Amino acid sequence: MGGASVTILVTVQKIYYPLLCIIGIPANIFTLYMICFRKCGMSKTAIMYLSCLAIVDTFYLVWVILIDLTLTFWLQQPFWHSHPWCGILGFLQYGSLYSSSWIVVVFTIERYLVLRSTVVKQHLSQAWVTKLTCVAIVLVSHLVSVPLGWINIVTSINFTLDGQNVTLPRCLYRNAAYSTITVWITTFLSGGIPIVLVIIFNYLIGYYLCRASNLFTKEERRVMHGRSTRGMLRRTILLLGTVSVAFVVLSLPRFVTYCILRTKYNKENFDRNNYSIPINVAGDLANMLQNLNSTTNFLLYCMVSRRFRRELVQVVTCKVKACELGSVLTHTTMKVFSVVDHKASPSSDPVTVVLTNLKQCRKDLEE
């Protein structure tokens, strides 16, 4: 790889990472506001999971993108090249990475269980269960990240700066068996296993929805203006496919390149900053994709949910809220992300369903 190409790659990263912070952090905060305080057609359970995901992704952007990568490309000596920040930053980075990955996994599994079992749905749809689950994921993720505080070590390195030889402390990877084993475990817990689980359970959800012809009642089919259940299911599967493909496509390259770097190129004298070696270029590009994963949620919601887009337009244009929808919204495009708890009526008498005001809310059912 030529010197000009190396300069271009470094320049791209110097611009890319600050830009990712400038866009990603406000986008996650705004997404948190939208799903918590606007009517986006999501259940309370979905709101809690997605809110927690937006929060941990924001912390990931702060710890990894802003403090680590952005400062690395713009400062000669970032503050974390010293004790105790060298270890603390590693702990915080992997804690947020674990949290982000496993919230997606647990939420996907929870959606599958909710669709399969009414009993499980009634239990998992309780707010306290979801809150406890989210808190447990974050706490366990950071607890598991404690050993990663010792995979790096502060070492004094000689540099030539402005024509003078200087010695500066550097937070470098500790070349020891402990670090190698810990990093391998982390690679699979934060990348390999979550990717596999997301693919499996999204496939199971899609397969179940294709076979669940009894998800919609006759009254609901008539309300949907003749649109077939199969068409509605296709849009639901499209939503699942969008979320899962985005997660896998953005996470898998880093998992592969990291495995290669820690096997074939795991040598003490290997220069990770030597861009004449193709794996270093591939590794940096894979990192850029992986880090983009923490900023894509807002875009995904805009792509797959008309209700989210409509609420976004109302916020931007300061318009009033649209009409409130009833239980029919259970079967919108956000079906898998808005499965609500339908508790059984305490009365044993038949229940008469009356659909009213259909004309006013007609467009909402198209979501």
C-alpha positions as CSV (number, residue, x, y, z in Angstrom):
1,M,0.0,0.0,0.0
2,G,1.5,3.3,-1.1
3,G,2.3,6.3,1.1
4,A,-0.5,8.3,-0.5
5,S,-3.1,5.6,0.3
6,V,-1.9,5.4,3.9
7,T,-2.3,9.2,4.2
8,I,-5.8,9.0,2.7
9,L,-6.8,6.3,5.2
10,V,-5.5,8.1,8.2
11,T,-7.1,11.4,7.0
12,V,-10.5,9.6,6.5
13,Q,-10.4,8.2,10.0
14,K,-9.4,11.6,11.5
15,I,-12.6,13.0,9.9
16,Y,-14.8,9.9,10.2
17,Y,-14.6,9.4,14.0
18,P,-15.3,13.0,15.1
19,L,-18.1,13.1,12.6
20,L,-19.5,9.9,14.0
21,C,-19.6,11.5,17.5
22,I,-21.2,14.7,16.2
23,I,-24.0,12.8,14.4
24,G,-24.3,9.7,16.6
25,I,-24.5,11.1,20.1
26,P,-27.3,13.6,19.3
27,A,-29.1,11.0,17.2
28,N,-29.1,8.5,20.0
29,I,-30.3,11.1,22.5
30,F,-33.0,12.3,20.1
31,T,-34.0,8.6,19.5
32,L,-34.3,8.2,23.2
33,Y,-36.7,11.2,23.4
34,M,-38.7,9.9,20.4
35,I,-39.4,6.4,21.7
36,C,-40.0,7.5,25.3
37,F,-42.1,10.6,24.9
38,R,-43.7,10.3,21.5
39,K,-46.4,7.8,20.3
40,C,-44.3,5.6,17.9
41,G,-46.5,2.5,18.2
42,M,-44.2,0.5,20.5
43,S,-45.1,-1.4,23.6
44,K,-43.7,-0.4,27.0
45,T,-41.4,-3.4,26.9
46,A,-40.0,-2.4,23.5
47,I,-39.6,1.2,24.7
48,M,-37.5,0.1,27.7
49,Y,-35.2,-2.2,25.6
50,L,-34.7,0.3,22.8
51,S,-34.2,3.2,25.4
52,C,-31.6,1.1,27.2
53,L,-29.9,0.4,23.8
54,A,-29.8,4.1,22.9
55,I,-28.2,4.9,26.3
56,V,-25.5,2.2,26.1
57,D,-24.7,3.1,22.5
58,T,-24.3,6.7,23.5
59,F,-21.8,5.7,26.2
60,Y,-20.0,3.5,23.6
61,L,-19.6,6.5,21.4
62,V,-18.2,8.5,24.2
63,W,-15.8,5.9,25.6
64,V,-14.6,4.4,22.3
65,I,-15.2,6.9,19.5
66,L,-14.7,10.2,21.3
67,I,-12.2,9.6,24.0
68,D,-10.2,6.7,22.4
69,L,-10.2,6.9,18.6
70,T,-10.8,10.7,18.1
71,L,-8.1,11.7,20.6
72,T,-5.7,9.1,19.2
73,F,-5.9,10.7,15.7
74,W,-5.9,14.3,16.9
75,L,-3.6,14.4,19.9
76,Q,0.0,13.3,20.3
77,Q,-0.5,12.2,23.9
78,P,-4.1,11.5,25.0
79,F,-4.6,11.5,28.8
80,W,-5.5,7.8,28.9
81,H,-1.9,6.8,28.1
82,S,-1.3,6.9,31.9
83,H,-2.3,5.2,35.1
84,P,-5.1,4.5,36.0
85,W,-6.9,5.6,32.8
86,C,-5.3,2.9,30.7
87,G,-7.2,0.2,32.6
88,I,-10.3,2.1,33.4
89,L,-11.0,3.1,29.8
90,G,-10.7,-0.5,28.6
91,F,-13.2,-1.6,31.3
92,L,-15.7,1.1,30.3
93,Q,-15.3,0.4,26.6
94,Y,-15.9,-3.3,26.8
95,G,-18.7,-2.8,29.3
96,S,-20.6,-0.7,26.9
97,L,-19.8,-3.0,24.0
98,Y,-21.1,-6.1,25.9
99,S,-24.2,-4.2,26.9
100,S,-25.1,-3.0,23.4
101,S,-24.6,-6.5,21.9
102,W,-26.5,-8.4,24.5
103,I,-29.5,-6.0,24.7
104,V,-30.1,-6.7,21.0
105,V,-29.8,-10.5,21.7
106,V,-32.0,-10.6,24.7
107,F,-34.6,-8.3,23.1
108,T,-34.7,-10.6,20.0
109,I,-35.1,-13.7,22.1
110,E,-37.8,-12.0,24.2
111,R,-39.8,-11.1,21.1
112,Y,-39.6,-14.7,19.9
113,L,-40.8,-16.0,23.3
114,V,-43.6,-13.4,23.5
115,L,-44.9,-14.5,20.0
116,R,-44.8,-18.2,20.9
117,S,-46.4,-18.3,24.3
118,T,-49.3,-16.3,25.8
119,V,-48.1,-17.3,29.3
120,V,-44.6,-16.1,28.7
121,K,-46.0,-12.9,27.1
122,Q,-48.0,-12.0,30.2
123,H,-44.9,-12.5,32.3
124,L,-42.3,-10.8,30.1
125,S,-44.6,-7.9,29.3
126,Q,-44.5,-6.7,32.8
127,A,-42.6,-3.4,33.2
128,W,-40.6,-4.5,36.3
129,V,-39.4,-7.7,34.5
130,T,-38.1,-5.6,31.5
131,K,-36.4,-3.0,33.8
132,L,-34.7,-5.7,35.9
133,T,-33.5,-7.5,32.7
134,C,-32.0,-4.3,31.3
135,V,-30.3,-3.4,34.6
136,A,-29.0,-7.0,34.8
137,I,-27.6,-6.9,31.3
138,V,-25.7,-3.7,31.9
139,L,-24.4,-4.8,35.4
140,V,-23.3,-8.3,34.2
141,S,-21.7,-6.8,31.1
142,H,-19.5,-4.4,33.1
143,L,-18.8,-7.1,35.7
144,V,-17.5,-9.4,32.9
145,S,-15.5,-6.5,31.6
146,V,-13.4,-6.1,34.8
147,P,-10.6,-8.5,33.6
148,L,-10.2,-6.4,30.5
149,G,-8.8,-3.6,32.7
150,W,-5.5,-5.5,32.8
151,I,-5.0,-6.5,29.2
152,N,-3.1,-3.2,28.6
153,I,-0.1,-1.9,30.3
154,V,1.5,1.6,30.5
155,T,5.0,1.4,29.0
156,S,7.6,4.2,28.4
157,I,8.4,4.5,24.7
158,N,11.1,6.7,23.0
159,F,9.8,9.1,20.3
160,T,11.4,11.6,18.0
161,L,9.3,14.8,18.5
162,D,10.3,18.0,16.7
163,G,13.8,16.7,16.2
164,Q,14.2,15.8,19.8
165,N,14.2,12.3,21.5
166,V,11.5,12.1,24.2
167,T,10.2,9.4,26.4
168,L,6.4,9.2,26.8
169,P,4.1,6.7,28.5
170,R,2.0,4.6,26.2
171,C,-1.0,2.4,27.0
172,L,-0.1,-0.8,25.0
173,Y,-1.4,-4.3,24.7
174,R,0.1,-6.6,27.3
175,N,1.8,-9.4,25.4
176,A,1.0,-12.3,27.8
177,A,-1.1,-15.4,27.9
178,Y,-3.6,-13.7,30.2
179,S,-4.3,-11.0,27.7
180,T,-4.6,-13.4,24.8
181,I,-7.1,-15.7,26.5
182,T,-9.2,-12.7,27.8
183,V,-9.3,-11.1,24.4
184,W,-10.4,-14.4,22.7
185,I,-13.2,-14.9,25.2
186,T,-14.3,-11.3,24.8
187,T,-14.2,-11.5,21.0
188,F,-16.7,-14.4,21.1
189,L,-18.9,-13.0,23.9
190,S,-19.2,-9.6,22.3
191,G,-19.2,-10.6,18.6
192,G,-19.4,-14.2,17.6
193,I,-22.1,-15.6,19.9
194,P,-24.4,-12.5,19.7
195,I,-24.2,-12.5,15.9
196,V,-25.2,-16.2,15.8
197,L,-28.0,-15.8,18.3
198,V,-29.5,-12.8,16.5
199,I,-29.5,-14.7,13.1
200,I,-31.1,-17.8,14.6
201,F,-33.8,-16.1,16.6
202,N,-34.7,-13.6,13.8
203,Y,-35.0,-16.6,11.5
204,L,-37.3,-18.4,14.0
205,I,-39.4,-15.3,14.4
206,G,-39.8,-15.0,10.7
207,Y,-40.6,-18.7,10.3
208,Y,-43.2,-18.5,13.1
209,L,-44.9,-15.4,11.7
210,C,-45.2,-17.1,8.3
211,R,-47.0,-20.0,9.8
212,A,-49.1,-18.1,12.3
213,S,-52.2,-17.4,10.2
214,N,-54.3,-16.9,13.3
215,L,-52.4,-13.7,14.3
216,F,-55.2,-11.5,12.8
217,T,-58.9,-11.7,13.3
218,K,-61.5,-11.3,10.6
219,E,-62.4,-7.8,11.9
220,E,-58.8,-6.7,11.8
221,R,-58.4,-8.0,8.3
222,R,-61.4,-5.9,7.2
223,V,-60.0,-2.8,8.9
224,M,-56.8,-3.2,7.0
225,H,-58.7,-2.5,3.7
226,G,-58.3,-5.9,2.2
227,R,-54.6,-6.1,2.7
228,S,-53.6,-9.7,3.1
229,T,-52.1,-11.1,6.3
230,R,-49.3,-12.4,4.1
231,G,-48.4,-8.8,3.0
232,M,-48.4,-7.6,6.6
233,L,-46.2,-10.5,7.6
234,R,-43.8,-9.7,4.8
235,R,-43.4,-6.1,6.1
236,T,-42.8,-7.4,9.6
237,I,-40.2,-9.8,8.4
238,L,-38.6,-7.0,6.4
239,L,-38.3,-5.1,9.7
240,L,-36.6,-8.0,11.4
241,G,-34.4,-8.6,8.4
242,T,-33.3,-4.9,8.4
243,V,-32.4,-4.9,12.1
244,S,-30.6,-8.3,12.0
245,V,-28.7,-7.7,8.7
246,A,-27.5,-4.3,9.9
247,F,-26.2,-5.8,13.2
248,V,-24.5,-8.7,11.4
249,V,-23.1,-6.8,8.5
250,L,-21.6,-4.1,10.7
251,S,-20.3,-6.5,13.4
252,L,-19.1,-9.6,11.4
253,P,-16.1,-8.0,9.6
254,R,-14.5,-6.8,12.8
255,F,-15.0,-10.3,14.4
256,V,-13.2,-11.9,11.4
257,T,-10.3,-9.4,11.2
258,Y,-9.8,-9.5,15.0
259,C,-9.6,-13.2,14.9
260,I,-7.0,-13.1,12.1
261,L,-5.0,-10.4,13.9
262,R,-4.9,-12.4,17.2
263,T,-3.8,-15.7,15.5
264,K,-1.7,-15.2,12.4
265,Y,-0.3,-11.8,13.3
266,N,-0.2,-12.1,17.1
267,K,3.5,-11.3,17.4
268,E,5.4,-9.0,19.7
269,N,7.1,-7.1,16.9
270,F,4.0,-6.7,14.7
271,D,3.3,-3.1,13.9
272,R,-0.4,-2.5,13.9
273,N,0.1,1.0,12.4
274,N,1.9,-0.4,9.3
275,Y,-0.6,0.1,6.5
276,S,1.5,-1.6,3.9
277,I,0.1,-4.8,5.5
278,P,-3.4,-5.5,4.1
279,I,-4.8,-6.9,7.4
280,N,-4.1,-3.6,9.1
281,V,-6.1,-1.8,6.5
282,A,-8.9,-4.4,6.6
283,G,-8.9,-4.2,10.4
284,D,-9.3,-0.4,10.4
285,L,-12.1,-0.6,7.9
286,A,-13.8,-3.3,9.9
287,N,-13.5,-1.1,13.1
288,M,-15.1,1.8,11.2
289,L,-18.1,-0.5,10.3
290,Q,-18.4,-1.8,13.9
291,N,-18.4,1.6,15.3
292,L,-21.1,2.7,12.8
293,N,-23.4,0.2,14.4
294,S,-23.9,2.4,17.4
295,T,-25.3,5.2,15.3
296,T,-27.6,3.4,12.9
297,N,-30.7,2.8,15.2
298,F,-32.2,6.2,14.4
299,L,-31.8,5.5,10.6
300,L,-33.3,2.0,11.0
301,Y,-36.4,3.3,12.8
302,C,-36.9,5.9,10.1
303,M,-36.6,3.3,7.4
304,V,-39.0,0.7,8.8
305,S,-41.7,2.7,10.7
306,R,-44.0,5.2,9.2
307,R,-45.3,6.0,12.6
308,F,-41.8,6.9,13.8
309,R,-41.3,9.1,10.7
310,R,-44.6,10.8,11.1
311,E,-43.8,11.6,14.8
312,L,-40.4,12.8,13.7
313,V,-42.0,15.2,11.2
314,Q,-44.4,16.5,13.9
315,V,-41.5,17.2,16.2
316,V,-39.5,19.0,13.6
317,T,-42.5,21.0,12.4
318,C,-43.9,21.5,15.9
319,K,-47.2,20.0,14.9
320,V,-49.7,18.5,17.4
321,K,-49.8,14.8,18.0
322,A,-51.8,12.6,15.7
323,C,-54.9,10.7,16.9
324,E,-54.4,8.1,19.5
325,L,-54.7,4.5,18.2
326,G,-56.2,1.6,20.0
327,S,-55.4,-2.1,20.0
328,V,-55.4,-2.3,16.2
329,L,-51.8,-0.9,16.3
330,T,-50.7,-4.2,17.7
331,H,-50.6,-5.4,14.1
332,T,-48.7,-2.6,12.4
333,T,-45.3,-2.8,10.6
334,M,-43.8,-2.6,14.1
335,K,-45.5,-5.8,15.1
336,V,-42.5,-7.6,16.6
337,F,-41.5,-4.4,18.4
338,S,-45.0,-3.6,19.8
339,V,-46.4,-6.8,21.1
340,V,-48.5,-5.6,24.0
341,D,-50.0,-7.5,26.9
342,H,-53.6,-8.4,26.3
343,K,-54.8,-9.5,29.7
344,A,-57.7,-11.8,29.9
345,S,-61.0,-10.3,30.9
346,P,-62.1,-11.2,34.4
347,S,-65.6,-11.8,33.1
348,S,-66.6,-15.1,31.5
349,D,-69.1,-13.4,29.2
350,P,-68.4,-13.0,25.5
351,V,-66.7,-9.8,24.6
352,T,-68.1,-7.6,21.8
353,V,-65.4,-5.8,19.8
354,V,-66.6,-2.4,18.4
355,L,-64.3,-0.7,15.9
356,T,-65.0,3.0,15.7
357,N,-63.5,6.1,14.1
358,L,-61.9,4.1,11.4
359,K,-62.1,6.8,8.8
360,Q,-60.1,9.3,10.9
361,C,-57.3,6.9,11.7
362,R,-57.3,5.1,8.3
363,K,-53.8,6.1,7.3
364,D,-52.3,5.0,10.6
365,L,-53.2,1.4,9.8
366,E,-51.0,1.6,6.7
367,E,-47.8,1.7,8.9
